[in-house]
Amino acid sequence: VTVYLDMNGIENVGNVGIRGNFTDQSWRQTVPLTDEDGDGIYTTTLSQKTAIYGIEFKFVNQGSDYELKDQPNRELLFEYKPETIEYIAKFNNNTDITINRK
C-alpha cells in the first residue's frame, strides 16, 4: 500500500505520520510520511505480508494530532490475493479518497 496524503492548506505541518492497528504496537507506533519534493503531498509505503482482512488507521500531524476527531477510523479492506494499492487522501477529510488497486 502506497499512501499519498495531501497536507496543503493545513497549518503547522510537521512530523506527519500514520497510526493504526497494523503496527507491532497497535496505535502506539507512528509510521512517518515524507514530502521529498516539497509539494505538500506526504507519502509512505506499507507492506502487509499476512492474510489480514484490512487495516484501520488515522493520519497524525505534529506526532500526536490525530485527524478526524470523534469520527470513525479510516479503513482499508484487502482482497485475499496479492495486490498493490494506492490510497490517496487529504488530511482531516474522509470523503475525498481515491483507492487504486492493481
Z-matrix of the N, CA and C atoms (Angstrom, degrees):
N
C 1 1.454
C 2 1.521 1 107.48
N 3 1.327 2 115.58 1 122.16
C 4 1.456 3 119.61 2 171.31
C 5 1.526 4 107.77 3 -104.52
N 6 1.311 5 115.00 4 126.47
C 7 1.458 6 122.29 5 -176.85
C 8 1.522 7 108.66 6 -103.73
N 9 1.325 8 115.54 7 132.57
C 10 1.462 9 122.88 8 174.28
C 11 1.519 10 106.64 9 -120.86
N 12 1.327 11 117.08 10 118.80
C 13 1.461 12 121.84 11 -177.02
C 14 1.517 13 109.81 12 -120.06
N 15 1.329 14 115.94 13 118.73
C 16 1.464 15 122.70 14 179.04
C 17 1.527 16 109.05 15 -82.75
N 18 1.330 17 116.32 16 115.60
C 19 1.465 18 122.11 17 178.92
C 20 1.529 19 111.35 18 -106.69
N 21 1.333 20 118.39 19 7.26
C 22 1.456 21 121.34 20 179.26
C 23 1.523 22 109.70 21 -61.89
N 24 1.322 23 116.43 22 134.89
C 25 1.454 24 122.16 23 179.67
C 26 1.520 25 113.70 24 88.46
N 27 1.320 26 118.29 25 -5.48
C 28 1.464 27 122.33 26 178.71
C 29 1.528 28 107.85 27 -92.37
N 30 1.333 29 117.15 28 133.84
C 31 1.460 30 121.30 29 -179.82
C 32 1.521 31 111.32 30 -83.16
N 33 1.314 32 116.16 31 152.53
C 34 1.468 33 123.50 32 175.20
C 35 1.524 34 113.02 33 53.11
N 36 1.315 35 116.27 34 54.84
C 37 1.460 36 121.49 35 -179.14
C 38 1.532 37 109.50 36 -79.73
N 39 1.305 38 115.87 37 130.48
C 40 1.466 39 121.23 38 176.66
C 41 1.513 40 110.62 39 -176.80
N 42 1.297 41 117.41 40 151.99
C 43 1.468 42 122.36 41 -179.73
C 44 1.523 43 111.28 42 49.41
N 45 1.323 44 116.05 43 51.12
C 46 1.465 45 121.64 44 -179.12
C 47 1.527 46 108.87 45 -76.16
N 48 1.319 47 116.03 46 137.51
C 49 1.454 48 119.63 47 -179.44
C 50 1.514 49 112.39 48 -158.15
N 51 1.313 50 114.48 49 -172.88
C 52 1.461 51 122.24 50 179.48
C 53 1.532 52 107.22 51 -134.79
N 54 1.328 53 115.75 52 136.33
C 55 1.466 54 121.89 53 175.80
C 56 1.515 55 108.73 54 -126.96
N 57 1.311 56 114.94 55 147.98
C 58 1.456 57 117.75 56 179.31
C 59 1.510 58 113.10 57 -175.30
N 60 1.317 59 114.18 58 -165.04
C 61 1.456 60 120.80 59 -176.54
C 62 1.523 61 112.62 60 -88.93
N 63 1.318 62 118.05 61 11.39
C 64 1.463 63 122.26 62 -174.65
C 65 1.529 64 113.53 63 -103.51
N 66 1.330 65 118.49 64 -2.02
C 67 1.457 66 121.13 65 179.98
C 68 1.531 67 110.40 66 -95.52
N 69 1.326 68 116.35 67 165.58
C 70 1.462 69 120.79 68 179.38
C 71 1.521 70 111.19 69 -56.47
N 72 1.307 71 116.92 70 -42.97
C 73 1.461 72 121.63 71 175.37
C 74 1.530 73 107.25 72 -105.61
N 75 1.319 74 115.42 73 86.41
C 76 1.458 75 122.36 74 -174.16
C 77 1.531 76 111.86 75 -46.30
N 78 1.340 77 116.26 76 124.28
C 79 1.456 78 126.25 77 177.48
C 80 1.531 79 114.18 78 66.17
N 81 1.314 80 119.37 79 1.81
C 82 1.474 81 120.93 80 -179.65
C 83 1.519 82 112.50 81 -107.30
N 84 1.305 83 116.60 82 -15.33
C 85 1.462 84 121.99 83 -177.98
C 86 1.521 85 109.27 84 -108.30
N 87 1.327 86 116.65 85 132.12
C 88 1.463 87 121.29 86 177.29
C 89 1.520 88 109.51 87 -100.04
N 90 1.324 89 116.23 88 127.40
C 91 1.460 90 121.76 89 172.89
C 92 1.534 91 105.85 90 -91.76
N 93 1.322 92 118.36 91 118.61
C 94 1.465 93 120.29 92 -176.22
C 95 1.524 94 113.03 93 -71.60
N 96 1.329 95 115.01 94 145.91
C 97 1.453 96 123.36 95 170.97
C 98 1.524 97 107.06 96 -110.57
N 99 1.326 98 117.17 97 145.65
C 100 1.457 99 120.17 98 -178.75
C 101 1.524 100 110.89 99 -125.70
N 102 1.327 101 114.65 100 155.38
C 103 1.467 102 122.76 101 177.29
C 104 1.522 103 107.57 102 -121.90
N 105 1.318 104 115.72 103 80.78
C 106 1.465 105 121.64 104 -174.13
C 107 1.529 106 113.76 105 -64.02
N 108 1.337 107 118.09 106 -33.15
C 109 1.466 108 119.59 107 -176.04
C 110 1.532 109 114.01 108 -102.63
N 111 1.354 110 117.57 109 3.65
C 112 1.459 111 121.10 110 174.94
C 113 1.511 112 115.60 111 71.70
N 114 1.340 113 118.20 112 20.92
C 115 1.463 114 120.53 113 -178.48
C 116 1.531 115 113.90 114 -91.50
N 117 1.338 116 117.33 115 3.72
C 118 1.467 117 120.55 116 179.10
C 119 1.520 118 113.42 117 86.72
N 120 1.333 119 117.31 118 0.37
C 121 1.464 120 121.85 119 177.58
C 122 1.532 121 107.72 120 -103.71
N 123 1.313 122 116.20 121 115.03
C 124 1.465 123 122.62 122 -178.92
C 125 1.525 124 109.02 123 -96.21
N 126 1.330 125 116.24 124 141.71
C 127 1.457 126 119.66 125 -175.68
C 128 1.526 127 112.08 126 -135.96
N 129 1.316 128 114.25 127 158.22
C 130 1.454 129 123.47 128 167.86
C 131 1.515 130 107.76 129 -159.42
N 132 1.310 131 115.99 130 161.93
C 133 1.458 132 120.73 131 175.69
C 134 1.518 133 108.54 132 -121.82
N 135 1.329 134 115.24 133 128.18
C 136 1.459 135 122.87 134 178.68
C 137 1.513 136 108.33 135 -108.91
N 138 1.314 137 116.16 136 146.46
C 139 1.455 138 120.19 137 178.56
C 140 1.525 139 108.94 138 -128.86
N 141 1.309 140 116.12 139 121.36
C 142 1.464 141 122.26 140 176.77
C 143 1.520 142 106.84 141 -111.42
N 144 1.324 143 116.65 142 120.54
C 145 1.455 144 119.95 143 -177.32
C 146 1.516 145 112.55 144 -108.06
N 147 1.301 146 116.87 145 7.24
C 148 1.459 147 119.50 146 179.30
C 149 1.516 148 109.28 147 -108.62
N 150 1.291 149 115.71 148 161.49
C 151 1.463 150 120.65 149 179.94
C 152 1.527 151 109.27 150 -83.90
N 153 1.325 152 115.27 151 78.41
C 154 1.455 153 119.28 152 177.06
C 155 1.518 154 109.01 153 -105.23
N 156 1.308 155 115.53 154 156.29
C 157 1.461 156 122.68 155 -176.13
C 158 1.526 157 111.94 156 -72.72
N 159 1.327 158 115.58 157 -34.43
C 160 1.451 159 119.61 158 -178.01
C 161 1.518 160 110.27 159 172.37
N 162 1.320 161 116.03 160 -176.35
C 163 1.458 162 121.04 161 178.53
C 164 1.519 163 109.78 162 -130.85
N 165 1.328 164 115.21 163 154.38
C 166 1.456 165 122.93 164 171.23
C 167 1.515 166 106.93 165 -116.84
N 168 1.333 167 116.72 166 142.76
C 169 1.458 168 119.63 167 -176.56
C 170 1.517 169 111.02 168 -162.29
N 171 1.331 170 114.36 169 167.18
C 172 1.454 171 123.60 170 169.05
C 173 1.520 172 107.52 171 -141.57
N 174 1.315 173 115.31 172 153.67
C 175 1.453 174 120.86 173 174.75
C 176 1.522 175 108.78 174 -87.83
N 177 1.328 176 116.23 175 151.67
C 178 1.459 177 121.40 176 178.46
C 179 1.524 178 109.64 177 -128.72
N 180 1.321 179 115.29 178 148.19
C 181 1.457 180 123.12 179 175.81
C 182 1.524 181 107.07 180 -122.07
N 183 1.295 182 117.49 181 146.99
C 184 1.461 183 122.91 182 -178.52
C 185 1.529 184 111.74 183 58.80
N 186 1.318 185 116.88 184 26.28
C 187 1.450 186 121.83 185 174.46
C 188 1.513 187 116.47 186 81.01
N 189 1.343 188 117.87 187 -21.69
C 190 1.468 189 118.86 188 -177.01
C 191 1.525 190 114.45 189 -148.83
N 192 1.327 191 118.54 190 -0.07
C 193 1.461 192 121.99 191 179.91
C 194 1.527 193 108.42 192 -87.46
N 195 1.342 194 115.50 193 94.79
C 196 1.461 195 121.06 194 -179.09
C 197 1.523 196 110.65 195 -70.19
N 198 1.311 197 115.52 196 141.48
C 199 1.458 198 121.27 197 173.36
C 200 1.536 199 109.53 198 -78.03
N 201 1.321 200 116.29 199 171.93
C 202 1.472 201 123.82 200 171.93
C 203 1.519 202 112.66 201 49.65
N 204 1.328 203 115.95 202 49.29
C 205 1.464 204 120.70 203 179.24
C 206 1.532 205 110.33 204 -57.87
N 207 1.327 206 115.34 205 138.08
C 208 1.476 207 123.24 206 179.74
C 209 1.526 208 112.97 207 60.00
N 210 1.320 209 116.67 208 23.05
C 211 1.463 210 122.00 209 175.57
C 212 1.527 211 108.76 210 -123.44
N 213 1.314 212 117.34 211 158.99
C 214 1.471 213 119.37 212 180.00
C 215 1.531 214 112.08 213 -60.05
N 216 1.323 215 114.68 214 156.05
C 217 1.465 216 120.66 215 175.41
C 218 1.521 217 109.71 216 -65.91
N 219 1.319 218 115.26 217 156.88
C 220 1.460 219 119.74 218 169.41
C 221 1.530 220 106.81 219 -70.02
N 222 1.316 221 115.81 220 151.36
C 223 1.459 222 120.13 221 -179.76
C 224 1.520 223 109.00 222 -137.69
N 225 1.318 224 115.47 223 136.29
C 226 1.453 225 121.35 224 176.18
C 227 1.520 226 107.47 225 -128.33
N 228 1.331 227 115.94 226 115.21
C 229 1.456 228 121.37 227 -178.82
C 230 1.518 229 109.87 228 -93.64
N 231 1.331 230 115.95 229 143.66
C 232 1.452 231 121.99 230 -179.02
C 233 1.516 232 110.43 231 -107.39
N 234 1.321 233 115.02 232 151.59
C 235 1.455 234 120.72 233 170.46
C 236 1.520 235 106.64 234 -88.56
N 237 1.308 236 117.02 235 158.44
C 238 1.463 237 119.93 236 -178.40
C 239 1.522 238 110.89 237 -85.98
N 240 1.341 239 115.14 238 61.13
C 241 1.450 240 122.86 239 176.48
C 242 1.519 241 107.14 240 -160.13
N 243 1.303 242 117.55 241 158.12
C 244 1.469 243 118.70 242 175.84
C 245 1.535 244 109.50 243 -61.66
N 246 1.303 245 116.63 244 134.94
C 247 1.459 246 119.87 245 179.01
C 248 1.525 247 109.86 246 -151.98
N 249 1.306 248 114.91 247 155.32
C 250 1.453 249 122.86 248 174.17
C 251 1.520 250 106.81 249 -112.02
N 252 1.327 251 115.82 250 128.15
C 253 1.462 252 120.61 251 -174.58
C 254 1.524 253 109.72 252 -124.66
N 255 1.319 254 116.15 253 138.14
C 256 1.460 255 122.68 254 168.44
C 257 1.523 256 106.88 255 -110.04
N 258 1.325 257 116.18 256 123.92
C 259 1.463 258 122.08 257 178.58
C 260 1.522 259 106.51 258 -112.97
N 261 1.331 260 116.76 259 113.51
C 262 1.461 261 122.58 260 -174.83
C 263 1.524 262 108.24 261 -114.77
N 264 1.345 263 116.32 262 122.13
C 265 1.465 264 120.37 263 -174.30
C 266 1.525 265 110.75 264 -145.77
N 267 1.321 266 114.88 265 169.63
C 268 1.457 267 122.91 266 175.22
C 269 1.525 268 107.04 267 -118.05
N 270 1.324 269 116.85 268 137.51
C 271 1.459 270 121.97 269 -178.93
C 272 1.530 271 110.58 270 -55.97
N 273 1.318 272 115.67 271 132.60
C 274 1.470 273 123.97 272 175.93
C 275 1.529 274 112.96 273 65.90
N 276 1.319 275 117.31 274 24.46
C 277 1.461 276 122.05 275 179.09
C 278 1.527 277 107.13 276 -135.70
N 279 1.310 278 117.08 277 111.37
C 280 1.471 279 119.57 278 -177.69
C 281 1.528 280 113.01 279 -101.95
N 282 1.328 281 117.46 280 14.23
C 283 1.462 282 119.62 281 178.81
C 284 1.528 283 112.98 282 -110.50
N 285 1.316 284 117.68 283 -26.53
C 286 1.463 285 122.19 284 -177.72
C 287 1.528 286 109.12 285 -99.33
N 288 1.354 287 116.39 286 76.84
C 289 1.464 288 123.02 287 -174.95
C 290 1.528 289 108.57 288 -124.87
N 291 1.325 290 116.38 289 139.15
C 292 1.450 291 121.69 290 173.66
C 293 1.534 292 107.91 291 -122.26
N 294 1.332 293 116.35 292 131.65
C 295 1.454 294 121.49 293 176.90
C 296 1.525 295 107.98 294 -123.51
N 297 1.330 296 115.72 295 116.28
C 298 1.462 297 121.65 296 177.73
C 299 1.532 298 108.07 297 -106.96
N 300 1.324 299 116.55 298 128.44
C 301 1.471 300 121.73 299 179.62
C 302 1.509 301 109.65 300 -116.94
N 303 1.331 302 115.81 301 137.79
C 304 1.465 303 121.35 302 178.18
C 305 1.504 304 109.30 303 -128.62
